[in-house]
Amino acid sequence: MNITAEQRKKVKGQGFLSNNDGIHFSARVITRNGVLNAKQIRNLSEVAEKFGNGNVSFTSRLTVEIPGIQYDDIENVKVYVAKEGMTVGGTGAKVRPIVACKGTVCTYGLVDTQGLAIEIHKRFYEGYSDVMLPHKFKIAVGGCPNSCVKPELNDLGIVGQKKPDYNSQLCKGCAKCGVIDTCPMKAASMENGKMIIDQSVCNNCGLCISKCYFNAIPDEEQGYKVYVGGRWGKKTRIGSLIDKMFTKDEVLNVIENAILLYKNEGVPGERFGMTIDRIGIEKVQEMLIANDR
């Protein structure tokens, strides 16, 4: 069968990407933050056996790709994955599927990354599915400063935070300080008989919470750090850090503001980081947190 360029473009927009043999396609099946249930996994195995080449692979953004699909089977694949509530897609100049770490089960996880990412998926991946942008827009949610999902290399990256609530009056200046011994960043030190925390070094990982023998850090302020304009690839750009710690509701507002700013101010073919550099990060930051003051 002779497949035209127009046909390839159309099915790519639906989530079917041409294989390098020029004949077959890979179905890109969307997951919610990389999570599938057992029935969905069985379904994908069946799709691979019935319509593909028997293999199932995962993209770097935690979607599933099933290669080796014939053009004439594309509609059959859509129907088959829909049996278990799955869809194909995740391509084009739109909000892309959300990536999140497993912060809810990881020992270092500070926030419910999966819960937040599901909200973002519903509101912005599904809810903005018809909104065309200048280029693709990637969002990642990390549960702690370990940044396993590289939030700072996404168009918008979110990082869970626990800022230590330190009461210096309770510090006894212990010769062996539990906070200093615990801090992986070496942000804590002893000065004039008191433990101090260098906020320019502290990354709010939360590991020092409750480590003081005299309860000088009994609690924390929990929130989120947000990076914008990150990009990986041939032209790498580390995301610009917004100078504020956000609540969950504020994070959702920032995402919406960022997408709308990009849609209205971005140039076709321009990634969000390029838009930010053109407008200026100070102005962009002002626009992104305008509703949070």
N, C-alpha and C positions, 0 to 999 in steps of 0.2 A: 504493500500500500504506500502510495506517495503522500506523505504528510506535509502540508504546506507550512510556511513560516507563520502565517496567520493562525492556522490551527494550533501550532505549538505555543504561540503567544497566548491564545485563548485558554488552553488547558493549564498553562503555567500559572495564569491568574487564578485558577481553581485549585492549585496545589499539586499539579503533576508536572515534574521537571524532566526534560529530555535526558536520556542516558547517552553516554558518549558513542554508542553504536549507531545512533541516528534512527533507531527503530523503536526502542522501548522507552518506558517512562518510569520514574519513581514517584509513588504517591506519598505526599507529605501529610501525615496524620497528626492532628493537634492533640497534645496532652495538656492537662492543667498543671503547669509547673513541673512537668516531668513525672507526674503520678498517674499510674494506670492500675485498675483493679484486675483481678485474676481472669475474669470473664473477657475483659478487653484484650488482655494479652493473648488469650486463646483465640479470640476473633482475629487478631492481627496475624497469628501463626497460620490460621486457615486461609486468610487473604494471600499470604506469601506463597502458600502451597497451591492454591487454586488459580491465582492470577499472576503471580510474580515468579521469581527464579528460586524461591525457597528461602531467601535471606530477609532478615529484618535488621535495620541499622538505626542508630540514634544520631541526631545532629548535635552540634555543639550547644544548641539552644533547647535541647531536651524534647524536640519533636521526633516522631518516628518516620522513617522513610522505608518504603517497600519497593525495591527496584525490580526491573524486568517485566513491567506491565505492558501489554499490548494496547495500542490506541483504542481499539474496539472494546476493550474491557474497562475503560475508565468509568463509565456510568455504573457498571456492575460493582466496581470497587466502592464507589460512593454509597451505594445501597447496602453493601455488605457491612461496612464499618458502622453505618448508621444503626444497625441492629443493636449495638452496644453503646449507643449515644455518642459516637465519635464523628468527627467531621474532618475533611481535608482542607488545606489552605496554607496560611502562613507565608504568603509571598506578596510582592508588590510594594508600592510606596504607601504603606499604611503602618499602623501600630502592629508590631509583630507579637507572636506568642510570648508570654511573660516567662522569665527564668527566675527560679527561686531555689535557694539552698534548703536543706532539710532542718532548718533552725529549730523546729519543734521537738526533734529527737536528739540533736547533736548536743554533746556536753557543753559546748561553747555557745550555744544558741541563746541569744538575749531576748528575742521577740518571736512571735508567731509568724514566721515568714510565709508559711503556706496559707494561713488565713488571710493575710494581707494580699498575697499574690492572687488568690482566688477573687477577692474583691476587685483588684485591678484588672484581672482577666475579664470578668463580667462587665465591668463598667467601661473599660477602654479598648480591650481587644474585640469583644463581642459588640459592645455598644457603639463603638466608633468604626465598625467594619466597613461602612460605606464612605468614610471620610478619607479622601485622598490627600496625601501630604507631599511635600517636595521630594522626599526620599523615604526610605524605611525608617522606623522609629522603634528602637529597642529599649526595653525596660528590664532591669534585674533587681531582685530583692535579696540582700545578704543579711544573715542573722547576727553577725558580729564583725569586728574589724579584721578578722582573718580573710575576709573578702574572697571566699572560695569561688563565687560566681562572677568575680571581677566587676562589681557594680560601677567602678570608676571608668570602665572601658565601654559603657553603654551610653546611649543617648540620654537616659536618665537612670541613675543608680541610687539605690536606697540601702542604707547600712544601719542595722540595729545598734543602739547605744545604751549604756548604763553609766551615767556620770556619777561618780562617788559623792555622797553628801557627807563631807568631812567636817567634824566639829573639833577644831584644834584645841579647844579648852579641855577636852577629855584625854588628850595625848599625854602620856607619862614619860615620853622620851626613852623608851625601853632600849637597852643595849642590843637586844635582838628583836627587831620590829617585824611583825607578821606581814605588814603591808609592804615594806621595802623588800622583804624576801620574796613576796608573791609577784610583785609588779614585773611583767615581762618587758616593759618599755623603759625601765629604770627611771620612771618619772617621779618616784618617791625617794626622798633622801632626808637625812637628819641635819638640822641646822639650828644651832644654839639651843639644843635640848628639846627641839620640837620637830616632829615629822612634817615635811611640806610636800606638796604635790605640784609639779611643774605642769600647768595646764597646756602649755605649748607642746609638751611631749606626750601627755596622757592621751590615749586614744579611746577612752571610755569603754574598755573591754569588760569592765565589771568584775574582774577576777579578785580585786582587792576588797570587795564588799564583805563585811563580817570577818575580815582577817585580823583586825586590830584586837588585841587581847583585852582592851578596855573599852571596846565598842565605840571607838571614835568615828567609824564608818559603818553605821548600822543599816543604812538604807542608800537608795540611789534615785536619781531622776532618770526615768526611762523615756526614750524617744528615738528619733531617727535622724541620721545625717543624709543629705541629698547631694549627689553630684550630677551635673548636667553637661552635655556636649561631649561625652566620651566616645571614643571610636578605636576599634582595633583593625588591623589590616595594613595595607600599603602606606596609608597616611595615618599613623597612630596619633591620637590626642587623648591625654589624660583628662577626665572630666573636671570641670571647675566646681569646687566645693562651695555650696551656698552657706553663708555665714550665719547659721542658725541651727538649733536642734528643734525638730518638728514633732508634733503629735501625729497620730495616725490620720485624723481628719485633715490636718494641715498638709500632710504628704499627698493625700488624694487631690486636694485643691491645687497643689504645686504641679502635679502631673497634668491636670486639666489645663492649667494656665500655660504650661510648657507646650503642650500639643497645639493649643490654639495660637500661641505666639508663633510657633513653627509654621503652622498652616498659613497664617496671615502675613508673616514677615519673611519666610524662607523663599529662596529662589529655586525653581525646578532643577533637580539634580544635585542640590546642595544639602549636605548632611547638617544636622542640628548644630554641631560644634562650629561649623563654618558660619552659620547664621549668628551664633553667639559672638564669634570673633569679629564679625562685621559690625554688629550692633554695639558690642562692648559688654563685658560681663557685669559691670556695675549697673548699667541700665537694665539688663536682662534680669538680674537679681531683684531689682526694684519691681519689675513687672510680675515676676513669679510669686512674690510674697505679698503682693499688694492687698490681697483679701485677708491676710492673716494678722494684720496689725489692729 
